Amino acid sequence: MANILQSPEWAQFQQSIGHRVIQAEGPGWRYLATVEGGRTGRYLYCPYGPEADSPEAFDRALADLTAQARANRCWFVRVEPINGHTVDGIETAEASLRRRGMKRAPRQVQPGHTQLIDLRKDSKDLLKAMKSTNRNLYRNIHKKGVSIERSQDPADVEHLLRFLDDTAKRRNFNRQQDDYLRAVAASLMPVDAASLYLAKLDGEPIAASLVYDSADTRTYAHAAMDQEHRKLSAGIPLVVTMIMDAKEKGLTWFDLFGTAPEGAGPEHEWYGFTSFKKSFGGEPVAYPGTWDLPVSRAGYTAYSGVRAAREGLGSLAGTLRERAGSLRERPGSLRERLGGLGSRATTPRGKKDDA
């Protein structure tokens, strides 16, 4: 797979919003990384990378990243390899990364689990693998006056922003800022690396979704709908259309981007939208996750300590707010509000962890 977060188009986007982008490649490896920094120090972030075709090539990529980190006065390198580059059939991905001196990052940035659809299958088989409700809505939604359109006009992203804002307010979750998504649209849509799909009822948008396209993969990134028309379930035929269009475009994979781990139950915050995504078929895929490779041990120790202290204070403040809130809310309402986070759309960020 060629991930959008390791693409030339993503590099141009990151530069357009002011990031210092570092790209390098060698025999069997390549990467895109950005210099990030918060109050606890600077680091190189390599989203869903580095890409390497062997354990040896992966080691060479890590060596180059480490050299670049030192040159840019970074304390560590944060990577998200697609696999663990184990050297035999016994070593686990986690053991392989720890053997290379890595430590699991304090938080996972990009999702570690996803659902992938193989677009090389026949169109009939793709539809057959979906839930019957999805197929029926895709075939018959036009009977309800709903049409699905694809837009390459960055101005149309305003429809998505409006729906996202409404959803965020109702379900109390954080989302990507409007200016960030406008910058994404302005940079990626004109070069066919992003598309906005709109479901319209009698010509008026009622649902929107932004997808990213790399050389062989379409990534389902952001989606929201007008709640006034939620009973039409327009979001379902919208996704099916995006899948079928990706196949017609000649792409190999459709990445539903971000699911709960296999076997996770209703208690997992992503359980709800994981069930929704799996209803379109595909296979579950797990990645090793987000890992840090210290370059300055003293600097990384300081970073870890400050971060842990800040998270401890944040957790305490959150507990106090929750207890205070429970005095005002009717029984069950807080649980319902937290449960709403399960419908949050995950987003490719390639963006800084500002802690």
Secondary structure, DSSP 8 states (H G I E B T S, - for coil): ---GGGSHHHHHHHHHTT--EEEEEETTEEEEEEEEEETTEEEEEETT--EESSHHHHHHHHHHHHHHHHHTT-SEEEE--SS---SSSSS-HHHHHHHTT-EE-SS--S-SEEEEEETTS-HHHHHHTS-HHHHHHHHHGGGGTEEEEEE--GGGHHHHHHHHHHHHHHHT-----HHHHHHHHHHHTTTTSEEEEEEEETTEEEEEEEEEE-SSEEEEEEEEE-GGGGGG-THHHHHHHHHHHHHHHT-SEEE------TT--TTSTTHHHHHHHHTT--EEEE----EEEESSHHHHHHHHHHHHHHHHHHHHHHHHHHHHHHTTS-TTHHHHHHHGGGG------------
